[in-house]
Amino acid sequence: MFNYDWMREEGSLEKTGMTARDPVASGLSAELFSVDCNEPVEHARQVMGENDFSQISVTHERRIIGSLSEMHLFAELIRNPDVRKQPIESIMQTAFPFVDVSTPVDLLATMITPQTPAVLVRDFQSDKTFIITMSDVMRVL
């Protein structure tokens, strides 16, 4: 949807000194919320709907092992409505990449793609993990 090379050439992405800390500090990005891989797909659908999440991390024993985007969830539910009863791990996608809170925003922008709609940002000082989406990056630009 967005051509980050063109946006950079036009000056839309050049924000010198901005890092992942900026959307975190401004409250644009949320602290990470996840669902367990053994929960039914219906549980993920409910959590995503109730919280207006377009993607969510999937965990097993508190470790992040995958993700689920609303577009993928929608496609799976349309393809097979009975998937609602199956464990989330049966349809989960790969985990979102992790970066440090000091990662430059322009690098984050290149990491967020249709296949990877979010990046997880770890703030080791506060011992918290946040999720940053394309809309979060666009808001700080």
PyRosetta script that sets phi, psi and omega in degrees:
from pyrosetta import init, pose_from_sequence

init()
pose = pose_from_sequence("MFNYDWMREEGSLEKTGMTARDPVASGLSAELFSVDCNEPVEHARQVMGENDFSQISVTHERRIIGSLSEMHLFAELIRNPDVRKQPIESIMQTAFPFVDVSTPVDLLATMITPQTPAVLVRDFQSDKTFIITMSDVMRVL")
pose.set_psi(1, -39.0)
pose.set_omega(1, 179.0)
pose.set_phi(2, -114.9)
pose.set_psi(2, 140.4)
pose.set_omega(2, 175.9)
pose.set_phi(3, -103.1)
pose.set_psi(3, 100.0)
pose.set_omega(3, -174.5)
pose.set_phi(4, -66.1)
pose.set_psi(4, -30.7)
pose.set_omega(4, 176.5)
pose.set_phi(5, -64.0)
pose.set_psi(5, -45.0)
pose.set_omega(5, 179.1)
pose.set_phi(6, -64.5)
pose.set_psi(6, -43.1)
pose.set_omega(6, -179.9)
pose.set_phi(7, -62.2)
pose.set_psi(7, -38.5)
pose.set_omega(7, 178.6)
pose.set_phi(8, -66.2)
pose.set_psi(8, -42.3)
pose.set_omega(8, 178.9)
pose.set_phi(9, -62.7)
pose.set_psi(9, -34.3)
pose.set_omega(9, -179.9)
pose.set_phi(10, -82.8)
pose.set_psi(10, -2.5)
pose.set_omega(10, 177.5)
pose.set_phi(11, 88.1)
pose.set_psi(11, 7.2)
pose.set_omega(11, -177.8)
pose.set_phi(12, -77.0)
pose.set_psi(12, -22.3)
pose.set_omega(12, -177.5)
pose.set_phi(13, -107.6)
pose.set_psi(13, -4.4)
pose.set_omega(13, -177.6)
pose.set_phi(14, -83.4)
pose.set_psi(14, 91.1)
pose.set_omega(14, 175.9)
pose.set_phi(15, -121.2)
pose.set_psi(15, 87.5)
pose.set_omega(15, -174.5)
pose.set_phi(16, -56.0)
pose.set_psi(16, 129.6)
pose.set_omega(16, 175.3)
pose.set_phi(17, 86.7)
pose.set_psi(17, -10.7)
pose.set_omega(17, -179.6)
pose.set_phi(18, -74.3)
pose.set_psi(18, 136.5)
pose.set_omega(18, 179.8)
pose.set_phi(19, -128.7)
pose.set_psi(19, 178.4)
pose.set_omega(19, 177.5)
pose.set_phi(20, -60.0)
pose.set_psi(20, -21.4)
pose.set_omega(20, 177.8)
pose.set_phi(21, -62.6)
pose.set_psi(21, -29.6)
pose.set_omega(21, -176.8)
pose.set_phi(22, -63.8)
pose.set_psi(22, -53.3)
pose.set_omega(22, 176.6)
pose.set_phi(23, -66.3)
pose.set_psi(23, -29.4)
pose.set_omega(23, 177.5)
pose.set_phi(24, -67.3)
pose.set_psi(24, -49.6)
pose.set_omega(24, -177.6)
pose.set_phi(25, -65.8)
pose.set_psi(25, -32.2)
pose.set_omega(25, -178.8)
pose.set_phi(26, -80.9)
pose.set_psi(26, -4.5)
pose.set_omega(26, 179.1)
pose.set_phi(27, 81.9)
pose.set_psi(27, 8.5)
pose.set_omega(27, -179.9)
pose.set_phi(28, -73.7)
pose.set_psi(28, -35.9)
pose.set_omega(28, -179.8)
pose.set_phi(29, -96.8)
pose.set_psi(29, 147.4)
pose.set_omega(29, -176.7)
pose.set_phi(30, -98.2)
pose.set_psi(30, 153.2)
pose.set_omega(30, 172.7)
pose.set_phi(31, -66.1)
pose.set_psi(31, 144.8)
pose.set_omega(31, -173.4)
pose.set_phi(32, -60.4)
pose.set_psi(32, 133.1)
pose.set_omega(32, 173.8)
pose.set_phi(33, -123.5)
pose.set_psi(33, 141.7)
pose.set_omega(33, -176.6)
pose.set_phi(34, -141.1)
pose.set_psi(34, 169.1)
pose.set_omega(34, 174.7)
pose.set_phi(35, -124.0)
pose.set_psi(35, 150.8)
pose.set_omega(35, 179.9)
pose.set_phi(36, -80.6)
pose.set_psi(36, 142.6)
pose.set_omega(36, -175.9)
pose.set_phi(37, -62.9)
pose.set_psi(37, -22.1)
pose.set_omega(37, -178.4)
pose.set_phi(38, -88.1)
pose.set_psi(38, -10.1)
pose.set_omega(38, 176.7)
pose.set_phi(39, -69.5)
pose.set_psi(39, 154.1)
pose.set_omega(39, 177.2)
pose.set_phi(40, -69.8)
pose.set_psi(40, 153.1)
pose.set_omega(40, 178.9)
pose.set_phi(41, -54.1)
pose.set_psi(41, -36.2)
pose.set_omega(41, 178.9)
pose.set_phi(42, -57.4)
pose.set_psi(42, -36.3)
pose.set_omega(42, 178.0)
pose.set_phi(43, -62.7)
pose.set_psi(43, -44.6)
pose.set_omega(43, 178.0)
pose.set_phi(44, -61.7)
pose.set_psi(44, -42.6)
pose.set_omega(44, 179.1)
pose.set_phi(45, -60.4)
pose.set_psi(45, -43.5)
pose.set_omega(45, 179.5)
pose.set_phi(46, -64.4)
pose.set_psi(46, -47.6)
pose.set_omega(46, -179.3)
pose.set_phi(47, -61.2)
pose.set_psi(47, -44.9)
pose.set_omega(47, -179.5)
pose.set_phi(48, -64.1)
pose.set_psi(48, -41.9)
pose.set_omega(48, 179.9)
pose.set_phi(49, -67.1)
pose.set_psi(49, -45.7)
pose.set_omega(49, -178.5)
pose.set_phi(50, -64.7)
pose.set_psi(50, -31.2)
pose.set_omega(50, -176.7)
pose.set_phi(51, -104.0)
pose.set_psi(51, 2.1)
pose.set_omega(51, -178.7)
pose.set_phi(52, 57.2)
pose.set_psi(52, 42.3)
pose.set_omega(52, 177.3)
pose.set_phi(53, -89.8)
pose.set_psi(53, 136.0)
pose.set_omega(53, 174.5)
pose.set_phi(54, -94.6)
pose.set_psi(54, -11.4)
pose.set_omega(54, 174.9)
pose.set_phi(55, -157.2)
pose.set_psi(55, 156.9)
pose.set_omega(55, -177.7)
pose.set_phi(56, -149.4)
pose.set_psi(56, 149.4)
pose.set_omega(56, 176.6)
pose.set_phi(57, -83.7)
pose.set_psi(57, 151.2)
pose.set_omega(57, 178.9)
pose.set_phi(58, -115.1)
pose.set_psi(58, 133.7)
pose.set_omega(58, -177.4)
pose.set_phi(59, -121.7)
pose.set_psi(59, 161.8)
pose.set_omega(59, 170.2)
pose.set_phi(60, -140.7)
pose.set_psi(60, 120.3)
pose.set_omega(60, -176.4)
pose.set_phi(61, 51.8)
pose.set_psi(61, 44.1)
pose.set_omega(61, 176.5)
pose.set_phi(62, 69.0)
pose.set_psi(62, 8.7)
pose.set_omega(62, 175.5)
pose.set_phi(63, -103.5)
pose.set_psi(63, 137.0)
pose.set_omega(63, 179.3)
pose.set_phi(64, -74.8)
pose.set_psi(64, 122.9)
pose.set_omega(64, -178.1)
pose.set_phi(65, -123.0)
pose.set_psi(65, -9.0)
pose.set_omega(65, -178.1)
pose.set_phi(66, -171.0)
pose.set_psi(66, -168.2)
pose.set_omega(66, 179.9)
pose.set_phi(67, -150.5)
pose.set_psi(67, 172.3)
pose.set_omega(67, 177.0)
pose.set_phi(68, -149.7)
pose.set_psi(68, 123.4)
pose.set_omega(68, 177.4)
pose.set_phi(69, -102.6)
pose.set_psi(69, 155.0)
pose.set_omega(69, -178.0)
pose.set_phi(70, -64.7)
pose.set_psi(70, -32.9)
pose.set_omega(70, 178.7)
pose.set_phi(71, -66.6)
pose.set_psi(71, -42.1)
pose.set_omega(71, 178.4)
pose.set_phi(72, -67.5)
pose.set_psi(72, -43.8)
pose.set_omega(72, 178.5)
pose.set_phi(73, -59.8)
pose.set_psi(73, -45.8)
pose.set_omega(73, 178.2)
pose.set_phi(74, -57.8)
pose.set_psi(74, -48.3)
pose.set_omega(74, -178.8)
pose.set_phi(75, -61.8)
pose.set_psi(75, -40.6)
pose.set_omega(75, 179.8)
pose.set_phi(76, -67.7)
pose.set_psi(76, -40.0)
pose.set_omega(76, 179.1)
pose.set_phi(77, -67.8)
pose.set_psi(77, -35.9)
pose.set_omega(77, 177.7)
pose.set_phi(78, -69.9)
pose.set_psi(78, -42.6)
pose.set_omega(78, -178.9)
pose.set_phi(79, -65.0)
pose.set_psi(79, -40.7)
pose.set_omega(79, -177.1)
pose.set_phi(80, -149.6)
pose.set_psi(80, 94.7)
pose.set_omega(80, -179.1)
pose.set_phi(81, -58.0)
pose.set_psi(81, -24.6)
pose.set_omega(81, 179.7)
pose.set_phi(82, -71.8)
pose.set_psi(82, -8.3)
pose.set_omega(82, 179.3)
pose.set_phi(83, -63.5)
pose.set_psi(83, -19.2)
pose.set_omega(83, 179.0)
pose.set_phi(84, -53.5)
pose.set_psi(84, -32.4)
pose.set_omega(84, -175.9)
pose.set_phi(85, -89.1)
pose.set_psi(85, -12.5)
pose.set_omega(85, -177.9)
pose.set_phi(86, -81.2)
pose.set_psi(86, 158.6)
pose.set_omega(86, 177.5)
pose.set_phi(87, -66.6)
pose.set_psi(87, 148.7)
pose.set_omega(87, -179.0)
pose.set_phi(88, -55.0)
pose.set_psi(88, -36.2)
pose.set_omega(88, -178.0)
pose.set_phi(89, -59.1)
pose.set_psi(89, -21.5)
pose.set_omega(89, -179.3)
pose.set_phi(90, -70.5)
pose.set_psi(90, -19.8)
pose.set_omega(90, 180.0)
pose.set_phi(91, -127.5)
pose.set_psi(91, 1.9)
pose.set_omega(91, -175.6)
pose.set_phi(92, -64.0)
pose.set_psi(92, 156.5)
pose.set_omega(92, 178.0)
pose.set_phi(93, -103.3)
pose.set_psi(93, 179.6)
pose.set_omega(93, 179.1)
pose.set_phi(94, -65.3)
pose.set_psi(94, 155.5)
pose.set_omega(94, 179.8)
pose.set_phi(95, -67.9)
pose.set_psi(95, 150.6)
pose.set_omega(95, 175.7)
pose.set_phi(96, -69.9)
pose.set_psi(96, 148.8)
pose.set_omega(96, 178.1)
pose.set_phi(97, -68.6)
pose.set_psi(97, 151.3)
pose.set_omega(97, 176.8)
pose.set_phi(98, -101.5)
pose.set_psi(98, 141.0)
pose.set_omega(98, 171.4)
pose.set_phi(99, -137.8)
pose.set_psi(99, 162.3)
pose.set_omega(99, 175.6)
pose.set_phi(100, -80.9)
pose.set_psi(100, 154.7)
pose.set_omega(100, -178.8)
pose.set_phi(101, -61.9)
pose.set_psi(101, -16.8)
pose.set_omega(101, 179.7)
pose.set_phi(102, -89.3)
pose.set_psi(102, 3.8)
pose.set_omega(102, -179.6)
pose.set_phi(103, -65.8)
pose.set_psi(103, 131.7)
pose.set_omega(103, 179.8)
pose.set_phi(104, -61.8)
pose.set_psi(104, 143.5)
pose.set_omega(104, -179.5)
pose.set_phi(105, -60.0)
pose.set_psi(105, -38.0)
pose.set_omega(105, -178.9)
pose.set_phi(106, -65.1)
pose.set_psi(106, -29.7)
pose.set_omega(106, 174.5)
pose.set_phi(107, -72.0)
pose.set_psi(107, -40.6)
pose.set_omega(107, 175.8)
pose.set_phi(108, -56.6)
pose.set_psi(108, -42.3)
pose.set_omega(108, -177.7)
pose.set_phi(109, -60.3)
pose.set_psi(109, -33.4)
pose.set_omega(109, 179.2)
pose.set_phi(110, -79.1)
pose.set_psi(110, -19.7)
pose.set_omega(110, -178.9)
pose.set_phi(111, -83.8)
pose.set_psi(111, -24.2)
pose.set_omega(111, -177.9)
pose.set_phi(112, -87.9)
pose.set_psi(112, 117.0)
pose.set_omega(112, -176.9)
pose.set_phi(113, -135.0)
pose.set_psi(113, 173.5)
pose.set_omega(113, 175.0)
pose.set_phi(114, -59.2)
pose.set_psi(114, -32.1)
pose.set_omega(114, 178.8)
pose.set_phi(115, -79.9)
pose.set_psi(115, -26.0)
pose.set_omega(115, 179.5)
pose.set_phi(116, -127.9)
pose.set_psi(116, 83.9)
pose.set_omega(116, -172.1)
pose.set_phi(117, -77.4)
pose.set_psi(117, -1.0)
pose.set_omega(117, -179.0)
pose.set_phi(118, -153.7)
pose.set_psi(118, 162.4)
pose.set_omega(118, 176.3)
pose.set_phi(119, -130.2)
pose.set_psi(119, 139.1)
pose.set_omega(119, 176.5)
pose.set_phi(120, -92.3)
pose.set_psi(120, 131.8)
pose.set_omega(120, -177.2)
pose.set_phi(121, -114.6)
pose.set_psi(121, 123.2)
pose.set_omega(121, -178.8)
pose.set_phi(122, -102.5)
pose.set_psi(122, 124.3)
pose.set_omega(122, 173.8)
pose.set_phi(123, -105.2)
pose.set_psi(123, 99.3)
pose.set_omega(123, -174.7)
pose.set_phi(124, -68.1)
pose.set_psi(124, -27.5)
pose.set_omega(124, 179.3)
pose.set_phi(125, -67.6)
pose.set_psi(125, -41.5)
pose.set_omega(125, -179.9)
pose.set_phi(126, -91.8)
pose.set_psi(126, -7.0)
pose.set_omega(126, -177.9)
pose.set_phi(127, 58.9)
pose.set_psi(127, 41.8)
pose.set_omega(127, 179.2)
pose.set_phi(128, -127.3)
pose.set_psi(128, 153.3)
pose.set_omega(128, 176.3)
pose.set_phi(129, -120.2)
pose.set_psi(129, 136.5)
pose.set_omega(129, -179.1)
pose.set_phi(130, -121.5)
pose.set_psi(130, 159.4)
pose.set_omega(130, 176.1)
pose.set_phi(131, -113.3)
pose.set_psi(131, 132.4)
pose.set_omega(131, 178.8)
pose.set_phi(132, -120.2)
pose.set_psi(132, 128.7)
pose.set_omega(132, 180.0)
pose.set_phi(133, -109.4)
pose.set_psi(133, 175.1)
pose.set_omega(133, 178.0)
pose.set_phi(134, -58.7)
pose.set_psi(134, -42.0)
pose.set_omega(134, -179.1)
pose.set_phi(135, -64.7)
pose.set_psi(135, -33.8)
pose.set_omega(135, 176.7)
pose.set_phi(136, -63.5)
pose.set_psi(136, -44.4)
pose.set_omega(136, 179.5)
pose.set_phi(137, -65.3)
pose.set_psi(137, -42.7)
pose.set_omega(137, -179.7)
pose.set_phi(138, -61.6)
pose.set_psi(138, -35.8)
pose.set_omega(138, -178.7)
pose.set_phi(139, -67.5)
pose.set_psi(139, -32.6)
pose.set_omega(139, -179.9)
pose.set_phi(140, -85.3)
pose.set_psi(140, -14.7)
pose.set_omega(140, 178.0)
pose.set_phi(141, -78.1)
pose.dump_pdb("model.pdb")
